């Protein structure tokens, strides 16, 4: 048996864990049997059902609604550097089987048995995001395990975002090992990109859309493209590379567009034009100007960060999709996506459906996060990215509503 202190669950509150989930909420804990006051935030606990039967080992976040995350169901295992080395080695083997180059998500939290930890590999550099008290407490062991298992020249901690605030953790950005330059060059879908791991969004890049970008390349040749929320060009560049006749890339961030223009120059893709502006306002202006496009990419950041944002966020998705579909030429394609956890697949489909009443369209394909973002079947929260490829039919194929 384990030497870790117990976290006792209330009666019947073990059902979700036994079904494969790894999260434990504070209202599921028998606080009379669990000495929270004596337990350190981030420490390892042995999770037990109401009868005292061991269910596994977890990291504890006693002051959070999500108060524990299961690390292993083997209570004989020690959560030490050997544990982290094993999980990291397994994660590396999986990515090396799936992908040909070292540009990917190396660790995807629950999908790699390391809830609360995200690691992106940008070639010779690793960027970590930590969203739990436990991973924060074990950071030195994680760094040592990375140095032992993953070839790299530098490790950067990008500790920002909502998850840390919910855990009561301060934001910080710092180099943990080696050296990490101000900009890093990566490769994806036949293009080279310069990214900013320090000031850029998340780890500086979004590998989750890799396959969706590759899918859209099939349809890019000769098309006029509108790329909204373009960031540093992850969609715009491969579409131009695949033969788009023109790409209008719009983003509200001047720094993101500066990176985009740098990437455009490095890849000699002169048909891309960058424009700074709010996406919704830009769509309205383009509509009023009578513009139209053959292919539109609508990939906003998370518009619903918490349940309190639900009403406003849902309305924003509806307006964006409505205006985008109205800008499509007959036979044109819209790829629309949401990375908001609180915006379910069904909700996104509903809003797309509302938009398609005015601009009849059909769904050709559905996309999600790429293979380096694995999802445990019982943890649907790990599957956050939803995407749909729609086509506005040619006039001769449309029917009256």
C-alpha positions as CSV (number, residue, x, y, z in Angstrom):
1,X,0.0,0.0,0.0
2,X,1.0,3.6,-0.5
3,X,2.5,5.8,2.2
4,X,0.6,8.9,0.9
5,X,-2.1,10.4,3.1
6,X,-5.7,9.5,2.3
7,X,-8.3,11.5,0.4
8,X,-11.6,9.7,1.2
9,X,-14.6,10.1,-1.1
10,X,-18.2,10.3,-0.1
11,X,-20.5,7.4,-0.7
12,X,-21.1,6.7,-4.5
13,X,-18.7,9.5,-5.5
14,X,-16.2,6.9,-6.8
15,X,-18.4,6.0,-9.8
16,X,-16.9,8.5,-12.2
17,X,-13.3,7.5,-11.3
18,X,-14.1,3.8,-11.7
19,X,-15.6,4.7,-15.2
20,X,-12.2,6.1,-16.2
21,X,-12.3,9.8,-15.3
22,X,-9.4,11.3,-13.4
23,X,-10.9,14.5,-11.8
24,X,-12.2,14.8,-8.3
25,X,-14.3,17.7,-7.1
26,X,-14.3,19.1,-3.6
27,X,-18.0,18.3,-3.1
28,X,-17.2,14.6,-3.7
29,X,-14.7,14.4,-0.8
30,X,-15.6,13.2,2.7
31,X,-14.1,16.1,4.6
32,X,-14.7,14.5,8.0
33,X,-12.3,11.6,6.9
34,X,-9.9,13.8,4.9
35,X,-7.7,16.1,7.0
36,X,-7.5,19.0,4.4
37,X,-6.0,21.3,6.9
38,X,-3.0,19.0,7.4
39,X,-2.3,18.5,3.7
40,X,0.0,20.6,1.6
41,X,-1.3,22.1,-1.7
42,X,0.2,20.1,-4.6
43,X,1.0,17.1,-2.4
44,X,0.2,13.5,-3.5
45,X,-2.7,11.7,-1.8
46,X,-4.1,8.2,-2.0
47,X,-7.7,8.4,-3.2
48,X,-10.1,6.0,-1.5
49,X,-13.8,5.2,-1.8
50,X,-16.1,5.6,1.1
51,X,-15.1,2.1,2.4
52,X,-11.4,2.9,2.4
53,X,-10.6,0.9,-0.8
54,X,-7.7,2.5,-2.7
55,X,-8.5,3.9,-6.1
56,X,-5.1,5.5,-7.0
57,X,-2.8,8.4,-6.4
58,X,-3.6,12.0,-7.1
59,X,-2.2,15.6,-6.9
60,X,-4.2,17.6,-4.4
61,X,-5.5,21.2,-4.9
62,X,-7.4,21.6,-1.6
63,X,-8.6,25.2,-2.2
64,X,-10.0,24.5,-5.7
65,X,-13.3,23.1,-6.9
66,X,-11.3,20.6,-8.9
67,X,-9.5,19.5,-5.8
68,X,-7.6,16.4,-7.1
69,X,-6.3,14.9,-10.3
70,X,-5.5,11.2,-10.6
71,X,-2.0,10.4,-11.7
72,X,-2.0,6.6,-11.4
73,X,-4.3,3.8,-10.4
74,X,-1.4,1.8,-9.1
75,X,-1.0,2.8,-5.4
76,X,2.3,1.0,-5.2
77,X,3.8,3.5,-7.6
78,X,6.0,6.4,-6.3
79,X,5.4,9.9,-7.8
80,X,9.0,10.8,-8.2
81,X,11.5,11.5,-11.0
82,X,11.2,7.9,-12.2
83,X,7.4,8.3,-12.6
84,X,7.9,11.4,-14.7
85,X,10.6,9.9,-16.8
86,X,8.4,6.9,-17.6
87,X,5.4,9.1,-18.7
88,X,7.6,11.5,-20.7
89,X,9.4,8.6,-22.5
90,X,6.0,7.1,-23.4
91,X,4.8,10.5,-24.7
92,X,7.9,10.9,-26.8
93,X,7.6,7.4,-28.3
94,X,4.0,8.1,-29.3
95,X,4.9,11.4,-31.1
96,X,7.9,9.9,-32.9
97,X,5.6,7.2,-34.3
98,X,2.9,9.7,-35.3
99,X,5.0,12.6,-36.7
100,X,8.1,13.0,-38.8
101,X,9.5,16.2,-37.3
102,X,10.1,17.5,-33.7
103,X,7.4,20.1,-33.8
104,X,4.4,19.0,-31.7
105,X,2.6,18.8,-28.4
106,X,4.8,16.5,-26.4
107,X,2.5,16.3,-23.3
108,X,-1.3,16.8,-23.5
109,X,-2.2,16.7,-19.8
110,X,-4.7,13.9,-19.1
111,X,-4.1,12.3,-22.5
112,X,-0.5,11.5,-21.4
113,X,-1.3,10.6,-17.8
114,X,0.0,14.0,-16.6
115,X,-3.0,16.1,-15.7
116,X,-2.2,19.8,-15.2
117,X,0.9,19.7,-17.5
118,X,1.2,20.8,-21.1
119,X,4.5,20.7,-23.0
120,X,5.0,21.8,-26.6
121,X,8.2,20.8,-28.4
122,X,9.5,23.4,-30.8
123,X,12.5,21.5,-32.2
124,X,15.3,21.9,-29.7
125,X,13.2,23.9,-27.2
126,X,10.5,22.9,-24.8
127,X,7.8,25.2,-23.5
128,X,5.8,24.2,-20.4
129,X,2.4,25.3,-19.2
130,X,1.5,24.3,-15.7
131,X,-2.1,24.5,-14.5
132,X,-2.2,22.6,-11.2
133,X,-0.7,22.9,-7.7
134,X,0.7,19.4,-8.0
135,X,2.7,20.0,-11.2
136,X,3.9,23.3,-9.8
137,X,5.2,21.5,-6.7
138,X,6.9,18.8,-8.8
139,X,8.4,21.2,-11.3
140,X,12.0,20.4,-10.4
141,X,11.4,16.7,-10.9
142,X,9.7,17.3,-14.2
143,X,12.6,19.4,-15.5
144,X,15.1,16.8,-14.4
145,X,13.0,14.1,-16.2
146,X,12.9,16.2,-19.3
147,X,16.6,16.7,-19.3
148,X,17.1,12.9,-19.0
149,X,14.5,11.8,-21.6
150,X,14.1,14.6,-24.2
151,X,16.9,16.0,-26.4
152,X,16.7,19.8,-26.0
153,X,18.7,23.0,-25.6
154,X,16.4,24.9,-23.4
155,X,13.2,24.6,-21.3
156,X,10.9,27.6,-20.8
157,X,8.1,27.9,-18.3
158,X,5.1,29.9,-19.7
159,X,3.0,29.9,-16.6
160,X,0.1,32.1,-17.5
161,X,-3.7,31.8,-18.1
162,X,-7.0,31.1,-16.4
163,X,-6.1,27.6,-15.1
164,X,-3.3,29.1,-12.9
165,X,-5.7,31.7,-11.5
166,X,-8.2,29.0,-10.6
167,X,-5.4,27.1,-8.7
168,X,-4.3,30.2,-6.9
169,X,-0.9,30.2,-8.7
170,X,1.0,33.3,-9.8
171,X,1.8,34.0,-13.4
172,X,5.5,33.7,-14.4
173,X,7.6,33.2,-17.4
174,X,11.1,32.0,-16.9
175,X,13.8,29.8,-18.4
176,X,14.2,26.6,-16.3
177,X,17.1,25.0,-18.1
178,X,19.6,25.9,-20.8
179,X,18.8,28.8,-23.1
180,X,15.7,29.7,-24.9
181,X,16.0,32.5,-27.6
182,X,13.5,35.3,-28.0
183,X,12.2,33.7,-31.2
184,X,12.2,30.1,-32.4
185,X,11.8,28.7,-35.9
186,X,9.5,25.8,-36.5
187,X,8.1,23.9,-39.5
188,X,4.6,22.9,-40.4
189,X,2.7,21.9,-43.6
190,X,5.6,22.9,-45.8
191,X,6.2,26.3,-44.3
192,X,8.7,27.7,-41.8
193,X,7.4,30.0,-39.1
194,X,9.1,32.3,-36.5
195,X,7.3,32.1,-33.2
196,X,7.6,34.1,-29.9
197,X,7.6,31.7,-27.0
198,X,7.7,34.5,-24.4
199,X,5.1,37.0,-25.4
200,X,3.1,34.9,-27.9
201,X,-0.2,33.2,-27.2
202,X,0.1,30.0,-25.1
203,X,3.4,28.4,-25.9
204,X,3.8,30.5,-29.0
205,X,2.1,28.1,-31.4
206,X,-1.0,26.0,-31.8
207,X,-0.2,22.5,-33.1
208,X,-3.8,21.3,-32.6
209,X,-5.0,22.6,-36.0
210,X,-2.1,21.0,-38.0
211,X,-4.3,18.4,-39.7
212,X,-7.1,20.9,-40.3
213,X,-4.7,23.3,-42.1
214,X,-3.4,20.4,-44.2
215,X,-7.0,19.5,-45.1
216,X,-7.7,23.1,-46.3
217,X,-4.6,23.0,-48.5
218,X,-6.4,20.6,-50.8
219,X,-8.9,23.3,-51.7
220,X,-6.7,26.4,-51.8
221,X,-5.4,26.4,-55.4
222,X,-6.7,29.5,-57.3
223,X,-9.0,30.6,-54.5
224,X,-9.4,34.0,-52.8
225,X,-9.0,33.4,-49.1
226,X,-10.0,35.3,-46.0
227,X,-8.2,34.3,-42.8
228,X,-9.8,35.8,-39.7
229,X,-7.9,35.7,-36.3
230,X,-4.9,34.9,-38.4
231,X,-2.3,35.3,-35.6
232,X,1.1,34.6,-37.1
233,X,-0.1,32.9,-40.3
234,X,-0.6,29.2,-39.4
235,X,-3.5,29.0,-41.8
236,X,-2.6,31.8,-44.2
237,X,0.9,30.6,-45.2
238,X,0.1,26.9,-46.0
239,X,-3.0,28.0,-48.0
240,X,-0.8,30.5,-50.0
241,X,1.8,27.8,-50.4
242,X,-0.9,25.5,-51.8
243,X,-1.7,28.0,-54.5
244,X,-4.3,30.4,-53.2
245,X,-4.5,33.4,-55.5
246,X,-4.9,35.9,-52.7
247,X,-5.0,35.7,-48.9
248,X,-6.4,38.5,-46.7
249,X,-5.1,37.8,-43.1
250,X,-6.9,39.8,-40.4
251,X,-5.9,40.0,-36.7
252,X,-6.4,42.5,-33.9
253,X,-2.8,42.2,-32.7
254,X,-0.1,44.3,-34.2
255,X,2.6,42.0,-32.8
256,X,1.0,38.9,-34.3
257,X,0.8,40.6,-37.7
258,X,4.4,41.6,-37.4
259,X,5.3,37.9,-37.0
260,X,3.0,37.0,-39.9
261,X,4.7,39.5,-42.2
262,X,8.1,38.2,-41.1
263,X,6.9,34.6,-41.9
264,X,5.4,35.7,-45.3
265,X,8.8,37.2,-46.3
266,X,10.7,34.1,-45.1
267,X,8.5,31.9,-47.3
268,X,8.3,34.2,-50.3
269,X,4.5,34.2,-50.3
270,X,3.6,37.6,-51.7
271,X,-0.1,36.9,-52.3
272,X,-0.7,37.3,-48.5
273,X,-1.9,40.8,-47.3
274,X,-2.1,41.5,-43.6
275,X,-4.7,43.8,-42.1
276,X,-5.1,44.8,-38.4
277,X,-8.7,44.9,-37.2
278,X,-11.4,43.4,-35.1
279,X,-12.8,40.3,-36.8
280,X,-16.5,41.2,-36.4
281,X,-16.0,44.8,-37.5
282,X,-13.9,43.6,-40.4
283,X,-16.5,41.2,-41.6
284,X,-19.2,43.9,-41.5
285,X,-16.9,46.2,-43.5
286,X,-16.1,43.6,-46.1
287,X,-19.9,42.9,-46.4
288,X,-20.7,46.5,-46.9
289,X,-17.9,46.8,-49.5
290,X,-19.5,43.9,-51.5
291,X,-16.4,41.7,-51.0
292,X,-16.6,37.9,-51.4
293,X,-14.3,34.9,-51.0
294,X,-13.8,31.4,-52.1
295,X,-12.4,30.1,-48.8
296,X,-12.8,31.6,-45.3
297,X,-11.1,30.5,-42.1
298,X,-12.8,31.4,-38.9
299,X,-10.7,30.3,-35.9
300,X,-11.3,32.6,-33.0
301,X,-9.6,32.3,-29.6
302,X,-11.8,30.9,-26.8
303,X,-14.8,33.3,-26.7
304,X,-16.3,31.5,-23.7
305,X,-13.7,31.3,-21.0
306,X,-16.2,30.5,-18.2
307,X,-19.9,29.8,-17.8
308,X,-20.5,33.5,-17.0
309,X,-19.3,34.3,-20.6
310,X,-21.8,31.8,-22.1
311,X,-24.5,34.1,-23.4
312,X,-22.2,36.8,-24.9
313,X,-19.8,34.1,-26.3
314,X,-22.6,32.1,-28.0
315,X,-23.9,35.3,-29.6
316,X,-20.4,36.1,-30.9
317,X,-20.1,32.7,-32.5
318,X,-23.5,33.1,-34.2
319,X,-22.7,36.6,-35.5
320,X,-19.2,35.6,-36.8
321,X,-20.5,32.5,-38.6
322,X,-23.5,34.4,-40.1
323,X,-21.3,37.2,-41.6
324,X,-18.7,34.7,-42.8
325,X,-21.2,32.6,-44.6
326,X,-22.7,35.7,-46.3
327,X,-19.3,36.6,-47.7
328,X,-18.9,33.2,-49.4
329,X,-19.1,33.0,-53.1
330,X,-21.3,30.2,-54.6
331,X,-19.4,27.0,-54.1
332,X,-17.2,28.6,-51.5
333,X,-15.9,26.9,-48.3
334,X,-16.0,28.0,-44.7
335,X,-13.8,26.3,-42.1
336,X,-15.2,27.4,-38.7
337,X,-13.8,26.3,-35.3
338,X,-14.1,26.7,-31.6
339,X,-11.5,26.0,-28.9
340,X,-13.9,27.0,-26.1
341,X,-14.4,24.1,-23.7
342,X,-17.8,25.5,-22.7
343,X,-18.9,25.6,-26.3
344,X,-19.8,22.0,-27.0
345,X,-19.8,20.4,-30.5
346,X,-23.6,20.4,-30.4
347,X,-23.8,24.1,-29.4
348,X,-21.4,25.1,-32.2
349,X,-23.5,23.1,-34.7
350,X,-26.6,24.9,-33.5
351,X,-25.1,28.3,-34.1
352,X,-23.8,27.3,-37.5
353,X,-27.3,26.0,-38.2
354,X,-28.8,29.4,-37.3
355,X,-26.3,31.1,-39.6
356,X,-27.0,28.7,-42.4
357,X,-30.7,29.6,-42.4
358,X,-29.8,32.9,-44.1
359,X,-27.0,31.4,-46.2
360,X,-27.8,27.7,-47.0
361,X,-24.7,25.5,-46.5
362,X,-23.8,21.9,-46.1
363,X,-21.1,20.3,-43.9
364,X,-18.4,18.5,-45.9
365,X,-16.1,17.5,-43.1
366,X,-15.5,17.7,-39.3
367,X,-12.2,18.3,-37.7
368,X,-10.7,18.3,-34.2
369,X,-7.3,18.5,-32.6
370,X,-4.4,16.6,-34.2
371,X,-2.9,13.2,-33.2
372,X,-0.5,14.8,-30.7
373,X,-3.4,15.8,-28.5
374,X,-4.7,12.4,-27.3
375,X,-8.0,12.2,-25.4
376,X,-8.9,9.5,-22.8
377,X,-12.3,8.2,-23.7
378,X,-13.7,9.0,-20.2
379,X,-12.3,12.5,-20.1
380,X,-14.2,14.4,-22.8
381,X,-12.9,17.7,-21.3
382,X,-9.5,16.9,-23.1
383,X,-11.3,17.1,-26.5
384,X,-11.7,20.9,-26.6
385,X,-11.3,21.7,-30.3
386,X,-14.3,21.5,-32.7
387,X,-14.2,22.4,-36.4
388,X,-16.5,22.1,-39.4
389,X,-15.9,22.6,-43.1
390,X,-19.0,24.0,-44.8
391,X,-19.8,24.6,-48.5
392,X,-22.2,27.2,-49.8
393,X,-23.7,25.3,-52.8
394,X,-23.7,26.6,-56.3
395,X,-26.9,28.3,-57.4
396,X,-28.0,25.5,-59.6
397,X,-27.9,23.0,-56.6
398,X,-29.7,25.3,-54.2
399,X,-33.4,24.7,-53.5
400,X,-35.9,27.2,-52.2
401,X,-36.4,27.0,-48.4
